[in-house]
């Protein structure tokens, strides 16, 4: 289940009363997440997989997205191309409404 509370609180603190800034932050987060999940999906070597997973973890940590941080940690422990964690990440993007990650 997508955990909205800490993520939403972080965004609200950053945007204050500016609704357009809040929307822009959400959109930027979603685009960045989709981009890095796409990179992870295309990674075939340990180095590229590790860098993409670390970037997803950093993005999640920056916005206090706990569930996403846990998925990134799982990816860091997984082999490149692991279909289970890739499905989970794509599912997270879809159910959270952050946009669509391109699938390779």
N, C-alpha and C positions, 0 to 999 in steps of 0.2 A: 504494500500500500504506500502510496506517495505521501510523505510526511510534509505537510504544508506549514505547520506552525512556526518552526524556527526559520525556515526559508522566507516565509511571508513577513515575519517580524524583522528580519535582516533587511529585506527590500524596503519595508515601510520606514525603518529607521534611516535608510540611505536617502529615500525620496521625500520624506516628510509629507507635506500636504500636496505635493505636486503630482497629480494623477498622470500627466503625460510623461514625466520622468520615470514613474513607477512602471508604466507600460513599456517604455524604452529599455529599462533595466531588465525586465522579464524577457523582452524580445532578444536583447543582446545575449543574455544567459542561454536562452534556447538555441540561438544560432551557434554560439560557441560550443555548447554541448553537442549539438548535432554534428558539427565539423569534427570535433575530436573523437566522437564515436565512429564516424566514418573513417577517420585515420586508423583507429584501432581495428576496425573491420578489415581494412586492407593490409594491415601489418602482417608480415610473414616471418620476420626474424625477431629474436628476443629483444634486441635494442629498440626497434621501432615500436614494438608492442609495449615495452616498459615506458618509453617516453610518452606515448599516447595515454596510457593508463595513469601515469603520474599527472599529466595535464588535466585529465578528468577529475582526479582526486583533488588537485589544487583548486580547480574551479568550484567543486562541491564544497570544499573547506572554506573558501572565501565567502560563500553564501550560506553556510551552515546547513547544507542539504545532507543530512545525516545518512539517509538511505542511499543516496548516490555515492557518498564517501565509502560506504560499506561495499557497494558494487565495485568501485574502483580498486579497493583493497583485494577483493576476490580476483579481479582481473590481473592485478600485480602478482598474485600467486598462481595464476593459470598459464597455460601454454599459449603461444600465439595462435590465433584463429579459434580459440575455444568457443564452440557454438552456443554453449549454455549461457555464459556470461554475456555474449553478444546479444542473444535473444532477450535477456533480462534488461540490458541497457536500452535496446530499441523499444522494448515494452514500456520502460520508464518514460522515455521521451513521448511516446504515443499517449499513454494514460495521463501524463502530467500536463499535456497541452502545450509543450514547449516547441512543437514543430515536428518535422520529420527528419530523421537521419537517413541519408542515402545508404542503401544496402549495396554492397559490392557483389 
